Amino acid sequence: MDFEYSPEVQSLQQRLDAFMERYVVPYNGAWHQSVAQGIYPPPFLEDLKVLAQAEGLWNLFLPSLHDDEPGKRLSNLDYAPLAEIMGRLPWASEVFNCSAPDTGNMELLHLFATPEQNQTWLQPLLKGEIRSAFAMSEPDVASSDPTNLQTCVRRTGDELVLNGRKWFITGAAHPRCKLLIVMCRSGEPTDDKHAQHSMLLVPMDTPGVTLVRNISIMQHHAPEGHCEIVFSDVRLPLSNLLGQEGAGFAMAQARLGPGRIHHCMRTIGQCELALSLMCERTLERHAFGKYLADFANVQEWIAESRLEIDQARLLVLRAAWRLDQGLAQVNAQSRSDVSAIKVVAARLQTSVVNRAMQVFGAMGLSPDTPLAYFWTWGRALHLLDGPDEVHLRTVARHELDLTREVRGSTAAYFTLPEQLQAEPRIR
Ligand SMILES: Cc1cc2nc3c(=O)[nH]c(=O)nc-3n(C[C@H](O)[C@H](O)[C@H](O)COP(=O)(O)OP(=O)(O)OC[C@H]3O[C@@H](n4cnc5c(N)ncnc54)[C@H](O)[C@@H]3O)c2cc1C
């Protein structure tokens, strides 16, 4: 088994790394300062985007781009190490037009948009001219089970009328967010419960769309937002329906496969950085007559972190590779893999970053290092794109389905003496 990245990917890794070091990381302080002053996105972001595009470091995520669409056409597997590099700095993905939730939304539009929808929304997204958000979760129902969703759309003449409330909608507060892809109820309760929902393309400036608030995540106020949004009699032409009416679930599967795994790839990058920060700190901090690096428990934290990161990376790569073999919605194994890595990545981020914060002492909880934010994001990962419990259920169900297919195959491994096997177990 060859674990090397292809020569093309190695070359892209080097170029992306160099670009990050030379142009992006030096702006990190300025980015935070600008956001603290309420200037978002910072003016230099556009310059960086132009530069990245000129360097061919643009739309690195979408495998099936057409010839006239800008980007590298990389497979999910090839994209993984690049997302890891961009992930080290949470705002960096935007420089390369690889941000969540746009990547998932572009995948979705690529698969299901009509030619007109493609021109209006996908092309500006691919060029990085606009941003987008994906609106599924609702305050009034358990949104980990999307069959509960209540926001509804009704046909009235030649219009669609949308009513409801969504929350935690990432990216909706970005000044360039022009499009919401809204998952909503379109069918009757008597329909198949997985055929009652549709997706709508809702321009952000449509009358009746109100951004109520940007919700902080554990006291971290993201400038791009995790927003609560109300839709009151939002009127849209029929042409704003994305894909088939009632096909919302099937389309969500297509979107969430790659979108979810991109988060996991970025997690690996953030955990690598946390581990590097932790190691450096242990080599310089001195207590009770030795460096922190000399304490056995600290060495164990470093080693455990290395083991966990490497295990998670391999799982990410396998999940990416399986996604490349076929769409998640037609491949149960692939769906299980994506669920597995989603849980592993969240655990990884909270455990590795937690150790790093402990090594940094009080400073680890302050905004002076990236660790507190990384941990907060790790905590959010246990919920966003579906809670861990739901993903574990997916993995377990797949495992049980596999077992049902070969039911009884373990019988020969029992060591019970033959004569006892024949005896009734209960007298
Ligand atoms: C930072 C952040 C960003 C987000 N971004 C978006 C976004 O852009 N768009 C969007 O639509 N949503 C977004 N969300 C919302 C997220 O997808 C939901 O929070 C998630 O799906 C869970 O839904 P819920 O909050 O309604 O929890 P609920 O559905 O109420 O679940 C609560 C808890 O119940 C338990 N539970 C649920 N199902 C099971 C089960 N089958 N087995 C065992 N236990 C179970 C779990 O412990 C779960 O945590 C975001 C959330 C966060 C924190």
PDBQT file of the ligand as one rigid body, heavy atoms in Angstrom, charges set to zero:
ROOT
HETATM    1  C1  LIG A 501     -21.250  26.198  15.098  1.00  0.00    +0.000 C 
HETATM    2  C2  LIG A 501     -22.465  25.588  14.474  1.00  0.00    +0.000 A 
HETATM    3  C3  LIG A 501     -22.725  25.819  13.131  1.00  0.00    +0.000 A 
HETATM    4  C4  LIG A 501     -23.866  25.298  12.524  1.00  0.00    +0.000 A 
HETATM    5  N1  LIG A 501     -24.122  25.583  11.205  1.00  0.00    +0.000 NA
HETATM    6  C5  LIG A 501     -25.291  25.197  10.648  1.00  0.00    +0.000 A 
HETATM    7  C6  LIG A 501     -25.628  25.596   9.317  1.00  0.00    +0.000 A 
HETATM    8  O1  LIG A 501     -24.869  26.279   8.623  1.00  0.00    +0.000 OA
HETATM    9  N2  LIG A 501     -26.843  25.222   8.823  1.00  0.00    +0.000 N 
HETATM   10  C7  LIG A 501     -27.715  24.475   9.558  1.00  0.00    +0.000 A 
HETATM   11  O2  LIG A 501     -28.787  24.161   9.043  1.00  0.00    +0.000 OA
HETATM   12  N3  LIG A 501     -27.425  24.088  10.819  1.00  0.00    +0.000 NA
HETATM   13  C8  LIG A 501     -26.240  24.429  11.391  1.00  0.00    +0.000 A 
HETATM   14  N4  LIG A 501     -25.954  24.060  12.688  1.00  0.00    +0.000 N 
HETATM   15  C9  LIG A 501     -26.922  23.297  13.459  1.00  0.00    +0.000 C 
HETATM   16  C10 LIG A 501     -26.581  21.819  13.619  1.00  0.00    +0.000 C 
HETATM   17  O3  LIG A 501     -26.607  21.168  12.374  1.00  0.00    +0.000 OA
HETATM   18  C11 LIG A 501     -27.591  21.221  14.613  1.00  0.00    +0.000 C 
HETATM   19  O4  LIG A 501     -27.333  21.804  15.864  1.00  0.00    +0.000 OA
HETATM   20  C12 LIG A 501     -27.504  19.714  14.717  1.00  0.00    +0.000 C 
HETATM   21  O5  LIG A 501     -27.959  19.106  13.545  1.00  0.00    +0.000 OA
HETATM   22  C13 LIG A 501     -28.319  19.176  15.904  1.00  0.00    +0.000 C 
HETATM   23  O6  LIG A 501     -29.633  19.636  15.877  1.00  0.00    +0.000 OA
HETATM   24  P1  LIG A 501     -30.250  20.305  17.199  1.00  0.00    +0.000 P 
HETATM   25  O7  LIG A 501     -29.359  21.386  17.663  1.00  0.00    +0.000 OA
HETATM   26  O8  LIG A 501     -31.675  20.660  16.906  1.00  0.00    +0.000 OA
HETATM   27  O9  LIG A 501     -30.199  19.172  18.297  1.00  0.00    +0.000 OA
HETATM   28  P2  LIG A 501     -31.327  18.082  18.596  1.00  0.00    +0.000 P 
HETATM   29  O10 LIG A 501     -31.790  17.474  17.344  1.00  0.00    +0.000 OA
HETATM   30  O11 LIG A 501     -32.333  18.694  19.489  1.00  0.00    +0.000 OA
HETATM   31  O12 LIG A 501     -30.488  16.989  19.372  1.00  0.00    +0.000 OA
HETATM   32  C14 LIG A 501     -30.060  17.202  20.713  1.00  0.00    +0.000 C 
HETATM   33  C15 LIG A 501     -29.296  15.997  21.190  1.00  0.00    +0.000 C 
HETATM   34  O13 LIG A 501     -30.131  14.855  21.171  1.00  0.00    +0.000 OA
HETATM   35  C16 LIG A 501     -29.334  13.692  21.059  1.00  0.00    +0.000 C 
HETATM   36  N5  LIG A 501     -29.776  12.887  19.922  1.00  0.00    +0.000 N 
HETATM   37  C17 LIG A 501     -30.383  13.290  18.782  1.00  0.00    +0.000 A 
HETATM   38  N6  LIG A 501     -30.580  12.247  17.957  1.00  0.00    +0.000 NA
HETATM   39  C18 LIG A 501     -30.080  11.147  18.577  1.00  0.00    +0.000 A 
HETATM   40  C19 LIG A 501     -29.965   9.772  18.245  1.00  0.00    +0.000 A 
HETATM   41  N7  LIG A 501     -30.404   9.297  17.066  1.00  0.00    +0.000 N 
HETATM   42  N8  LIG A 501     -29.384   8.952  19.135  1.00  0.00    +0.000 NA
HETATM   43  C20 LIG A 501     -28.926   9.404  20.323  1.00  0.00    +0.000 A 
HETATM   44  N9  LIG A 501     -28.992  10.703  20.691  1.00  0.00    +0.000 NA
HETATM   45  C21 LIG A 501     -29.575  11.557  19.838  1.00  0.00    +0.000 A 
HETATM   46  C22 LIG A 501     -27.904  14.164  20.813  1.00  0.00    +0.000 C 
HETATM   47  O14 LIG A 501     -27.168  14.132  22.002  1.00  0.00    +0.000 OA
HETATM   48  C23 LIG A 501     -28.094  15.599  20.343  1.00  0.00    +0.000 C 
HETATM   49  O15 LIG A 501     -26.955  16.397  20.584  1.00  0.00    +0.000 OA
HETATM   50  C24 LIG A 501     -24.782  24.527  13.296  1.00  0.00    +0.000 A 
HETATM   51  C25 LIG A 501     -24.520  24.264  14.640  1.00  0.00    +0.000 A 
HETATM   52  C26 LIG A 501     -23.384  24.788  15.237  1.00  0.00    +0.000 A 
HETATM   53  C27 LIG A 501     -23.139  24.519  16.687  1.00  0.00    +0.000 C 
ENDROOT
TORSDOF 0
